Amino acid sequence: MKHRVIGYSAGTLAVILLLVPAAQAQDPAPRLQDLVGARGSSGEQVLEQRGYTFIRTEKSGNDSYTYWREARTGQCITVRTAGGRYQSLVKAPDFDCKGGSAHAAAPAQGFDEHGSRFATVCGVTVDGKPYRYKCMVEGAAPGSRGKTIVHYPDQKIILNWRGGKRVGVTFEGMKVQQTTFNTSEGNTQFVYEGKTYFYVSDPAAAEMEVKHFHGQ
């Protein structure tokens, strides 16, 4: 009888050990269950507003899986989308948020995998006239994984790079808007509400621009 109890316990333990990873893999992200059924584009905006950063996308048949990381806790989540709507949002292992898409852009010169921080020149073009300022930029290189924060003199702009030429733009205190960006000769620019914003995104070029900056 004693041996039968021990054998049963060992078998039960083995079953539990096999089930734990599966249970963890499907552990729902509690604060995000209201997004089940949301359209993909709307869900992305809400995730960004709640402090999540897009990491990468994978395709499997007719479904797509996007990986996001919460800035406050570092928690990685997986979002399954089918038919253009969110089907599930579950917690994911940390390593799922470490790799990028095979098509992710390589870090620009002067950046490492953790991004960078440097003084630069930024500005906005209004009615064809550029207005330039001394600014500070920190975070990822344009188009790579993660986000970049550009500190204008009176405004903070958060850029969440989304792969390809897409970027989510958030002005401090405002909702995120999706747009496209372009990087050429060390300068990155994007259009927001009809105005073209720009900053010198190459660290070496930024150093020279700051050194010779004379304002308007």
N, C-alpha and C positions, 0 to 999 in steps of 0.2 A: 504493500500500500504506500509505503514511504517513497519507493522508487517511482511509482505511478504519479504521485503528486509532483515530484521533482521534474519528471519528464513533461508533465502537462504545463508546469510553470515555464519551463524552458521554451516549449513550443509557443506558448502565449506571448512570451517575451519576443520571440523571433517575429511573430506576426505583427506585434506592436512596432518593432523597429522597422519593419517593411512599410507599415502604413504611415509612420510619422512624416517622411519626406513628402509623400503624396498629399497629406493633409496640409503641410506647410505651404506646398506649392499652390494650393487652392485657397489659402487663407485670405478672405476678403479684406480689402482696405476699408475699414468701417466708415470713415468720414467722406468717402467718395461714392457710396452706393446710390446716392441720388442722381448720379450721372449715367446709370445704366439706362439705355434707351435713347440717350442724347445723340444728336448728330455729331459726327467726328469733328468738324470744324468748331462747333460750339463747345464741345467738350474740351478741346485743346485750349481754348481761351480761358475756360473756367479753371483748368488745371494750372495754367500759368498764373492766374489771379490768386490761386491758393498756395503759390510758392513752389510749384513743381517745375523742373527743368527737363525739357525733352532730351533724350539720349540717342535713340536710334529706332529704326523700324525693321521688322522682318515680315515676310509674306509666307503663308502656308495655305495653299489652295485658294479658296475665295475669302479667307480671313487674313487680317493683318494684325500684327502684334507690335505695339509701341511700348517703349520702356522710358520711364520717367523717374527722376529722383527728387524727393522733397528736400529743400534747402535746410529747413529747420532741424529735421531729425536725421537726414541722410538715408531715409527709407527708400528702397527701390520698389517700383510697382510695375506691373504689366497690364496693359489695356488691350483687350481683344475687340476688334471691330469687324462687323460683318454687315453687309447690306447698307453700309454708310452710317451705321449706328453702333454705339458702344454696347457690347454684350456682357462684359465683365471687367472688373477692376480688382486685381488681387495683388497681394504682397509678393515680392520676388527676391531671390537671393541677391546679395550685394554684387556678385560677379556679373550678373546680368546687366548691370548698369555701368560696367567698366569698359566693355568693348564698344566700338563704334561701328557704324555702317561701313561696308567694304568700299563705299563711294564717298566716305567722309573726307573732307579736305585735309591735307597735311598742314600742321601748324606753320604759320608764316615765320620768316626769319626774325629772330629776336624773341620768339615765344617758346616756352616749353609746354609740357603736358598740363601744367597747372596755370597756364596763362602768364600774364605779365601786368606790370603797372608802370606807367610813365607819363610824363608831361607831354602835351601835344597841342596842336592848333585845331580848333573845330569851328563850325559856323553854320550858317543857314543862308540860302539864296532866296531873296524876296524880290519879285518883279524884275528878275534878271541881275539884281545887285547882290554880291556876296558880302555878308557880314562875318568877320573873323574874330575869334577870341582865343585866349589862352585857356586850355582845359586840362583835365586829367582823365586818362582812360585806364581801366583795369579789367582783367578777365581774359576770355578766350580770344584767339585770333579770328578775324572775320571768316564766317562760314564753317568754322570748326565746331566741335562739340562744346556745349555749355553756353554761357552768356557773357556779354560785355557791358560794362557800365561806363557811360561817357558823362563826366561831370562838367556841364556847362557852368558859366558863372552864376546863373540864377535858376538852373534846372538840372535834373538828373534824368538821363535817358537810359533805359535798360533794353538791350538788344538780345533776344533769345534766338540763336541761330538754329534754323530748322532744316538744314540740308538744301542742296541745290543753290538757288539764289533767293530763298525765302527767309524772312526774318520777322519775328514778332517784336513790335516796338511798343514800349510802355513809357509814357511820360509820367513822372512822379505824381501820384494822386489821380491818375486817369486809367481808363481801361486799355487793355492791350489791343493793338491793331496789327493785322497781317499785311505785309508789303514785300517788295523785292529790294535787293540791294545790288550794288556793283562796286567792285574794287579794281582800281587801275592806277598804276604807277605810285603805289603806296598810299593811295587815298580811297576811303570807303564812303559811299554816299547812298542815301535812301530818300524816298519821297514820303512825306507824312502830311496829310491834309493839304495837298497842293504845294507844299514848300519842300525844297530840297535841302536836307541836312547832310553835313559831311564832317569828317575828321581825318587827320593824317594817321593812318593805322599802322604804318611801318615804323618801328621804334627808331631806327637810324634816321629816317627822313624826318620824323617828329622832332628829334633832337636838334636838327639843323633848322627846322621851321621855328621852333621856340627861340633858338639863339638869335635869329634874325627877325623876330616878330616886331612889327612897329605899329600894330593896331590898324585902325581904318585910315 
